[in-house]
Amino acid sequence: MWSPALRALTVLAAFLLLCTVSSAQDTREARLRNPYFDIALSREGISRLRVDPAGKSRMGNAEFVRDLRPEGWQAGPETRTVLSPDAQKAVLGPLQVWQPEPLTATEHGAVMQPDKLLPGETLTQTFRVAEGRSLDAVSVRLPTWNTKTAGATLRLFKGTNVLVERRLTNIDDNDWQELRPTAPQGPGEYRIVLSDPVGDIGWWLLPDATIAGGGQALRKEQVLTGAHALRASVRRVAGTGTLQLSLRGPVLSAETTLSPTPDVPLAAPHPKNAVPWRWKTTWTKHGYDCSPKAGVVFKRFFTDTQRYMPIEQLKRRTDGGLTFENCGWVEAEGTQTADLRLSGSKIHLHWEMAEKEMSLRFDTAQASETAGNTLRSGWSLSVLPRCDSVPEAFPRFAFADARLTEDASRFWWERAFTYKSPALPAAWFEWMAILRAWNGGTVTDGEMRQLETYPMTPEGYVHTWNADVGWPLRPKPDTDTRHADTNARFILACWHYWRWTGDNDFLQRQADRLRRAMRYQLKELQGADGLIVTVSKDVQGRHKDQGNNYWDILPFGHLDAYANTAFYASLQAMSEMEAKLGGAPLTDYAALQKKAHQRYDEMFWDAAKGRYIGCVDIDGKRHDYGFTFVNLEALYYGLGDAAKARHIYHWLETEPTSSGKADTYSRFTFAPRATTIHNPVWDDKTAPDQETQPWWVSWWKGRPFEEQCQDGGAILYLSYFDLMVRARYFGPENAWKRWSEILGRYRLPDRLSGGSPLFTGEISQQENAGQVGVDYPFPESGLVPCYLLYSVVGLEVSPTGLRITPHLPKSLPWAEVQHVAWRGSTLTVRVSPKAVEVSGTDRSGKRFRKSYSIPKSGSVFIRNAD
């Protein structure tokens, strides 16, 4: 018999022999397995992952992972993979850890202007890669002035040597063009040169930008002020690391350990504050198929922070344009037999799509050990049975028709929760309040916090774009691009959140800011006379002036009908809030609102055309291109009357547009055209003819009718106002018929989302201009399913209570909305033709259920104390 000592030595030797895999010397595949997981390992991470959520070792065919590894962690000659005897744990290392240090000069949030490349000239940007760094690729962004036939030659030089060259052809406007050398390049002086143009092509120039480490923008040999838009992928070695993977039942855990290289400062966010991971899956970028046949592994993603991303929004796109931030977990629902939940600390996730591959790029927080010389990070992946399990905190709709229930709720989630909170700057304040004030939780809190800290000038002007007092699109740095409606949007948003939450402390904290914002409207914008007037030399309503509101390539200004609708609505909102705050109001709001209504009709109503025009410029010229958004939002806010509504809808539904057809609604189905009359293309030689004179901002030349969403195109959000106005003036059947048409379009395979073309051929406006706006970057699209809340179920909050006025069409025996947050209570409200039932939990957590018969007035009113 063997002695115990000899036996132990033999077992240890066998373990070391069988469990150490060096791919430089051994080609056997390392595997982690248990009844829930079958995982193949590479030298740097996971190369394949299959699961059985039942834990019976019956792994499905879905390969959730094509490659999963820490980004920039690379194997070297010393890298080994060590497996435990039971194949439940693996340690990979040592790995060389590279830290990205990109060099950029990009246009986001900065003044920019196109630098056109002329025949016989060159445009150049120089940059420097510092010692200890490596250059992988460089990209430039090129305008082509709305053409698709332009081309040029792009070269990357190091010294006098050409590293890589591309002949660019048929370039899409504003696309990024990349040059990638065959191997990473070391430190030194580089220049990227654009030459030999065909057609209209240039390079975006940022007059205020610089590039870290130095660099110059040049035309021929002439140095320009600023920098050309450029992204250079640069990295450096930051340390060595190990990766440990382990299985425990239905949970896979990953832990990284990083030992930083001495004297190398670790730059946030990679890898000091977080470890970046790249998770690759199968995918088909083009088309509309989101099934396993197209290699699609996941159908949607959602989080503990009220975020949601449908897979349809990623189709035909290079990236999703949106990111999940600071999540405790992200659930990815599968297209086959299992779901996966990724858990960790402060997870950030975004998506990158190639033709046949999707990357889930996620970061997990990294923390120092006590000694401070080692950084650790980790995450876990749980395998779950396939289940539609959107968290309860996501409000939803319910109807007797199961398909309607599914699609209405899905439409709502896809438009309401894809965007972070707060969503965007001041132009979106009120829309986000309508959309989010009744949700409760993370999204409501985020928007309210922004309202308390959002920048405002000393005299009371609410900034247009966060820290930037004006809109960031400028032809030159000193152009005034302030919008005149931001103060009204701010007031209205505070009003909505206060009424829904009942947060009087919030209102008191905002009191001074609210009064300053209103005083600015009354005094600086002359609103005390009934209409606000822009006060900028650059925003006077003329052709080639700057924009004044959300519709940013149309030069609304001076007397702007669109901005004045929001001003009118803000008077009622401020009146209600002042009544709660006490003290002397700034004006008699009821009298001023009556005066504003009268002046609005006098100034903007065109009796001959039966609609409101858009603008009266400083010269008295009236501008009208059939602005559907002006008219529908005016009616929504209470301007006009029933007779004007009939005239407006006669125009919308029966009169021809510039297409020659009465197709305001039928052209795009999901929303009416934004305008019905073509705003012509122009250049500096355009004749000043009254019938054909264009009306654009200075930097937009126009396009053929319906090729731009602000000229005959359509933006989804407008249908919310359309539906609400229809219900008010023409009844629930009229509004429901229109909703059904919109829902029918939504049910097509693209789900009104993703890149171009959409399923029925529309070109989406996303990073580049387009004819329709439906998902990114249009968070206001989430307004549309709110029609179900505010009209069909009929919820309306006031300072004293909750009014429920159902507008059920005959086809609905009942309608319900679940998880409504109102003054600390969480409600489910079900309405039928004769009754209202309200159930849920009150602010103390006590459950309740109450039923009410609907009186002849049509409304049930629940007081705040009830």
ABEGO torsion letter per residue (X at the ends): XBBAAAAAAAAAAAAAAAABBBAAABABBBBBBBAABBBBBBAAEBABBBBBAAGAGBBBABBABABBBBBGBBBBAABBBBBBAAGABBBBOBBBBBBBBBBBBBABGBBBBBBBBBBGBBBBBBBBBBBGBBBABBBBBBBAGGBAABBBBBBBBBEABBABBBBBBGBBBGBBBBBBBABBBBBEBBBBBBBGBBEBBBBBBBAABBBBGEEBBBBEABBBBEBBBBBBBBBBBAEBBBBBBBBBEABBBBBBBBBBBBGBBBBOAOAAABBBBBBBBBBBABEABABAAAGBABABBBBAAGBBBBAAAABGBABAGBBBBGBABBBBBBABABBBBBBEBGBBBBBBBBAABBBBBBBBBBBBBAAGABBBBBBBBBBBBBBBABBAABBBBBBABAAAAAAAAAAAAAAAAABBOBABBAAAAAAAAAAAAAAEEAAAAAAAAAAAABBBBAAGBBBABEABABBABBABAABBABBAAAAAAAAAAAAAAAAAAGBAAAAAAAAAAAAAAAAAAAAAAGAAAGBBBBABAABAGBBGBBBABABAABBBEGBBAAAAAAAAAAAAAAAAAAAAAEEBBABBAAAAAAAAAAAAAAAABBAAAGBBBABBBAAGBBBBAGBAAAAAAAAAAGBEBAAAAAAAAAAAAABBBAAGBBAAAAAAGABBBABABBBBBBBAABBBBAAABBBBBAABAEBBBGABAABGBBBAAAAAAAAAAAAAAAEAAAAAAAAAAAAAAAABAAGGBEBOBBAAGBBBBBABBBABBABOBBAAAAAAAAAAAAAAAGBBBBAAEBBBBBBBBAABABBBBBGBBBGGBBBBBBBBAABBBBBEBBAAGBBBBBBBBBBAAGBBBBBAAX
